[in-house]
Amino acid sequence: MEIAARIDDRDWSQLAIGERIAMVEREGYAVIPDLLDQAHLERLRGEASKFDTTPVDYSDKQRGRRAIEFTGGAITELIAHQPTIVFLKELFGDEVIFMSYTYARSEPGHPGISLHTDGQPYGSQIFGYEGSCPCVVRVLYYLDDLTPEVSPFRVVPRSHLSMHRDANPYRRYVDHPGQVMVTATAGSAVFLNHRVFHGNFPNTGTRARQMLAIAYRPGWAGPQKEVSTWTDSQLASLPVSVRPFFADRNTRHWDFGGANKPDDMPSVAPGIDPSRWERTD
């Protein structure tokens, strides 16, 4: 039997910066409304309409295209969208690394995406070793209104915080009594903590819902095994604004031989300060 979901209908525009950080870190998701204006949406829709798409293995009503970062035009330029990067730098610090970019279209009759995580610490057939990064935020830009009938986002808040066997990131669920439905207007984006259990609901409406999903991570949080890197010709094709985010995807900052009392330890670190969730600036 299908489980009814509470709709998270809060006024997302009223959240302060600290509340947005808390939503991503603690709840596993946050919506930032109106990140894209109408003209920007029209450009993106126009370019996305030219994509050749393939269906997923469970339904021909869910279609998509992977690795669209070198498409050019507004699609590629979206990687450097300034309001998004500003928020990501608040989450990550100054180093923001681009990891992947996909297009998805849920058509009428789409049965919904099972509850799952994108963060899988040992890699997987679906996500490769990109999923092994300990920290990733996927920005889901919605090109069409997200309504209760047209494949709204669904999430089990705080599920990424559990240590229980039910939180094994390789598990999938048909439904969950704690799931929440998230709706949004076209041009809004969901900032998704990749470890939270999430998916989407069926499309029982009469139109398709399009989405552009871009994954970023902080510089320290590299994959457990090497993933493919960018070629010189690929990097040369990028707009100047986008190029800074295309660092080596295997970048990670770690210190296996770290000492108990290393030199020059800092005594201030705003990124882990408990008060970060109370910021209003």
Beta strands, then each sheet from edge to edge (+ up, - down):
strand 1: 6-7
strand 2: 29-32
strand 3: 54-56
strand 4: 59-66
strand 5: 96-106
strand 6: 113-116
strand 7: 137-142
strand 8: 153-155
strand 9: 180-182
strand 10: 189-193
strand 11: 198-200
strand 12: 209-218
sheet 1: 1+ 9+ 8- 11+ 6-
sheet 2: 2+ 10- 7+ 12- 5+ 4- 3+
end
